Amino acid sequence: MSRRHPTAIYDPGLQPERTLMSWQRTSLALMVGIAAAVHYVAPDLGGPPAVLAGVAGISIVIIAYAGAHRRYSAATTELTRERTLTTVSAWPLLLLTVACAVGASVAIVFAAVVLL
């Protein structure tokens, strides 16, 4: 059994898989939202600052998803081998929070530029 792709399934309800799929949906939604915000803000704000904010936000989302996937692999392996879970990390949630803050900042700048 490899660490990256566990072959045995621990939870009949597939809770770790559902959590990973939730991270996938959230990450994709954030990336699309950030890209749309950059698309609409770039003409008024200027290309380079908007693109830089977008790249930063999307990079943070990708890092958060990669951390969630790594955590999923570690948790599934640990649950399969030992039937207990001691792997706990708040890094994916922290990075996702930062990505949301970057997206909110872009949205606020967009609102200020367009509405004022």
N, C-alpha and C positions, 0 to 999 in steps of 0.2 A: 504494500500500500504506500503510495507516495504522499508526501506532505502537501503538495500543491493540489492534488486531486484525490481526495479520499474515496475509496471504493465502497466502503461499508456506510450504511445510513444509520445513524443513531436514533433519531427521533422519528417515530412513525408519522407525526404531524408535520414533519419537515420544517420546524421552526427556524433553524439556521438558514435554510434555503429561502424561506419567505422574507427573512430579514435582509439577506443579500439582494433579493429582487426589489425590496423596498428602497434600499440604497441605490440600486440601478435607476429606478424610476425617479427618485429625488434628484440624483446627479444629472440625469438627462434633462429633467425639467429646469433645473438651475442653469445648465449650459445653454439651453434654448432661450431662456429668459434673459440671460446676460448678453447673448448674441443679438437678440432683438433690441434690447436697450441700447447696445452699442450702435446698432444700425440706425436707430432713430436719433441718437444723441450726436453722432459723429458730424453731421453737417453743421449743426449749431455750435457745438463745443470745439470742433476742430478734430481732424482725423487722428493724429498721434496720441493725444491724451485719452481719447475715447477708446482707441484700439489698445493702448497700454492697460487701461482699467479692465477692458474685456479679457485680454490675455491673462492678466493677473487673476481675475475671478475664475475663469475657466481652468487655469492651472491649479488653483486651490481646490476646485471641485474634483479634478482628476486625481490629485493627491489624496483627497478624502476618500474617494471611491477605491483607490488602490489599497489604502489602509483598511477599509472595510472588507475588501476581498481577502486580504492577508489574514485579517482577524477571523473571517469565516472559515478559511482553511485550517487555521490553528485550532479554532474552537471545535470544528467537526472532527478533526484528528484526535483531539484530546477527549472529546465525548465518546468517540468510538473505542479508544484504547482504555480509558480509565473510568468512564461513566460519570465523571464529575467535571465541572468546568471551573478552572481557576484563572483563565485568561480573561482579563478585563482591561480595557483601554478606553480612554476618553478622547484620544487624538482624532479619530474620524469625526466625531461630533464637534469638536473644537474647530477643525478645518471647515466643516460644513457651515458652522456659525460665522466664521470669517468670510466665507464665500457669500453667504446671505448679506452680510454687512457691506461687502463690496457691491453686490447687486443693488442693495438699497441705496447706497451712495450714488451709483450711476442713475438710478431712478429719480432721486432727489435733484440731481444736477439737471437731468432731462426736464423734470417738471419746472424747475426754476428758469431754465432757458426758454422753454416753449411757452410757459404761461406768463412770464414777465416780459 
